[in-house]
Amino acid sequence: MVNAVRVPRLAAFAALFLCLGLGITGVYAAGEQAEQFTPEFQRIHTTYDAKHTPKIVAPDSVKRGEWFNVTINVGSGGQHPSLSEHFVRYIALYKDTVEIARTYLHPVYSMPVVTFTIALDEGGSLRAVAEPTHSAAWEASKKIEVLP
């Protein structure tokens, strides 16, 4: 009985792709789309830009294993806009190269400011990455020391 329901859905899905001229291989064309972006759009920006560079607010040192807040504000020299045509898609927090938190934002309804509550076992670098809709992601970092 279950297969009787699934087969027509699969056939309808395949028929839709064929009608759109995509064929089954059209599903895999997303990889080709990445080649259309310029290197400037693919590479993370690490230079300073008043509206796009994330600002990290966190203590310089924390105790090992204790929770603390990290606030990231996109636009270290002024607030990034949150418009339907231009907004911040997500803000991610990394400890060195490991992503430890991420928030996706909605245009108009979400201000590009987030606070993550984290705990660390060792010191290193906190990195904030924010991706707006009109450019590649922007990155900022802050060294943090973890005390015993």
C-alpha positions in Angstrom: 0.0 0.0 0.0 2.8 2.4 0.8 4.6 1.7 -2.5 1.4 2.6 -4.4 1.6 6.1 -2.9 5.3 6.6 -3.4 5.6 5.5 -7.0 3.1 8.1 -8.5 4.9 10.9 -6.4 8.3 9.9 -7.8 6.9 9.7 -11.3 5.3 13.1 -10.9 8.6 14.5 -9.6 10.6 13.1 -12.6 7.9 14.3 -15.0 8.2 17.8 -13.6 11.9 17.8 -14.1 11.5 16.6 -17.7 8.8 19.3 -18.4 11.2 22.0 -17.1 13.9 20.7 -19.4 16.1 19.8 -16.5 16.2 16.0 -16.9 17.4 14.0 -14.0 20.9 15.4 -14.4 19.5 18.9 -13.8 19.5 18.2 -10.1 23.3 18.0 -10.1 23.8 21.3 -11.9 24.2 23.2 -8.6 28.0 22.4 -8.6 28.3 24.1 -12.0 26.6 27.2 -10.6 29.4 27.7 -8.0 31.8 28.2 -10.9 29.8 31.3 -12.0 30.7 33.3 -8.9 33.8 35.5 -9.0 36.7 34.8 -6.6 35.8 38.0 -4.8 32.3 36.5 -4.0 33.8 33.1 -2.9 36.6 34.4 -0.7 35.9 35.4 2.9 36.7 39.1 3.5 39.1 39.7 6.4 39.6 43.4 5.8 37.7 46.1 7.6 34.4 47.4 6.3 32.2 49.6 8.6 28.9 48.0 7.6 30.0 44.4 7.1 32.8 43.4 9.5 31.5 41.6 12.5 32.3 43.0 16.0 32.9 40.4 18.7 32.2 41.4 22.3 33.6 38.8 24.7 35.8 38.7 27.7 39.6 38.6 27.1 39.9 35.7 29.5 37.5 33.1 31.0 37.7 30.2 33.4 37.9 26.7 31.8 34.4 25.2 31.4 32.4 28.2 32.7 29.7 29.6 30.5 30.1 33.1 29.1 28.4 35.3 26.5 29.8 36.2 23.1 27.8 38.9 21.3 28.4 39.5 17.5 27.2 42.6 15.9 27.5 42.9 12.1 28.7 46.3 11.2 31.5 47.2 13.6 31.4 50.9 12.5 27.6 51.1 12.1 24.6 48.7 11.9 24.2 46.6 8.8 20.8 47.0 7.1 18.1 44.3 7.4 16.1 44.9 4.2 14.3 42.3 2.0 16.8 43.1 -0.8 19.9 43.2 1.4 20.4 41.5 4.7 22.7 39.2 6.7 21.9 35.5 6.0 23.7 34.0 8.9 26.2 34.7 11.7 28.5 31.9 12.7 30.9 31.6 15.6 34.1 29.5 15.4 36.7 28.5 18.0 39.8 28.5 15.8 38.7 26.3 12.8 35.7 24.6 14.5 32.2 26.0 14.1 30.5 26.1 17.5 27.3 28.1 16.9 25.3 29.5 13.9 22.1 31.6 13.6 20.2 32.2 10.4 18.5 35.6 10.1 15.4 36.7 8.4 15.3 39.9 6.4 13.4 42.8 7.9 12.5 41.0 11.1 16.0 40.1 12.4 18.6 42.6 13.5 22.1 41.3 12.7 23.1 41.0 16.3 23.3 37.6 18.2 24.5 36.5 21.6 25.8 32.9 22.0 26.5 31.4 25.4 29.5 29.1 25.3 32.2 27.4 27.4 35.7 26.6 26.4 38.4 24.1 27.5 41.3 25.9 26.0 42.3 29.3 24.7 42.6 30.3 21.1 40.8 32.5 18.7 37.1 33.2 18.5 36.1 33.9 14.9 32.8 35.5 13.8 31.7 35.0 10.2 28.7 36.9 8.8 27.4 36.4 5.2 25.3 39.2 3.7 23.2 38.7 0.5 25.3 40.9 -1.7 28.9 39.7 -1.1 31.0 36.9 0.3 31.1 36.4 4.0 33.0 38.8 6.3 35.2 37.6 9.2 36.7 39.1 12.4 38.6 37.4 15.2 39.4 37.9 18.9 42.0 36.1 21.0 40.7 34.5 24.2 42.6 33.1 27.1 41.2 30.2 29.2 42.3 30.2 32.8 42.4 27.0 34.9 
